[in-house]
């Protein structure tokens, strides 16, 4: 099982994967989360219920998605 950090938010919870915390600053993570909550996801899949957005900070991409069943927002850094 992966160790993850769980942060409380106003009406939802957010999970930040450890490698993501190492790649992005707290300010970048907060900015992406705020954008996701305030403006909604950029992509939505009606079949799966997945809602997601991608944010670029320099050369790195941060993905934010909301798990449809739990409402938890997950911030991850895709790796190759």
C-alpha positions in Angstrom: 0.0 0.0 0.0 1.3 3.5 -0.9 1.7 6.0 1.8 -0.2 9.1 0.8 -0.9 12.5 2.5 -4.5 13.3 3.0 -5.4 17.0 3.4 -8.7 18.4 4.5 -10.4 20.8 2.2 -13.7 22.7 2.5 -16.2 20.2 1.1 -13.8 17.5 -0.3 -10.6 15.7 0.5 -7.5 15.8 -1.6 -4.8 13.1 -1.9 -1.3 14.0 -3.0 0.8 11.1 -4.2 4.3 11.2 -2.6 6.2 11.6 -5.9 4.0 14.5 -6.7 4.9 16.3 -3.4 8.5 15.8 -4.4 8.1 17.3 -7.9 5.8 20.3 -7.2 5.9 23.1 -4.6 3.1 23.4 -2.1 2.1 26.6 -3.9 1.8 24.8 -7.3 -0.3 22.0 -5.7 -2.6 24.5 -4.0 -2.9 26.5 -7.3 -3.9 23.4 -9.3 -6.4 22.3 -6.6 -7.9 25.8 -6.4 -8.3 26.0 -10.2 -9.8 22.5 -10.3 -12.4 23.3 -7.6 -13.2 26.9 -8.8 -13.4 26.2 -12.6 -14.2 22.6 -12.8 -12.5 19.8 -14.7 -11.2 20.3 -18.3 -12.2 16.8 -19.2 -15.2 14.6 -18.2 -16.0 11.1 -19.3 -19.7 10.4 -19.1 -19.2 6.6 -19.2 -16.7 6.3 -16.3 -17.7 9.5 -14.4 -14.1 10.6 -14.3 -13.4 14.3 -14.2 -9.9 15.5 -14.7 -7.6 18.5 -15.5 -4.0 18.8 -16.5 -1.8 21.7 -15.4 1.7 22.5 -16.6 4.4 24.0 -14.3 7.6 24.5 -16.2 8.5 21.1 -17.7 6.2 19.1 -15.4 2.6 18.2 -15.8 0.2 17.8 -12.8 -3.0 15.8 -13.2 -6.0 16.4 -10.9 -8.9 14.1 -11.0 -12.0 13.5 -8.9 -13.0 10.0 -8.0 -16.7 9.8 -8.9 -17.7 7.4 -6.1 -15.9 9.2 -3.2 -15.5 12.8 -4.4 -11.8 12.7 -3.4 -9.6 14.9 -5.6 -6.2 13.2 -6.4 -3.2 15.1 -7.5 -0.6 13.0 -9.4 2.5 13.5 -11.6 2.5 11.1 -14.5 5.8 9.5 -15.1 7.1 7.8 -18.2 
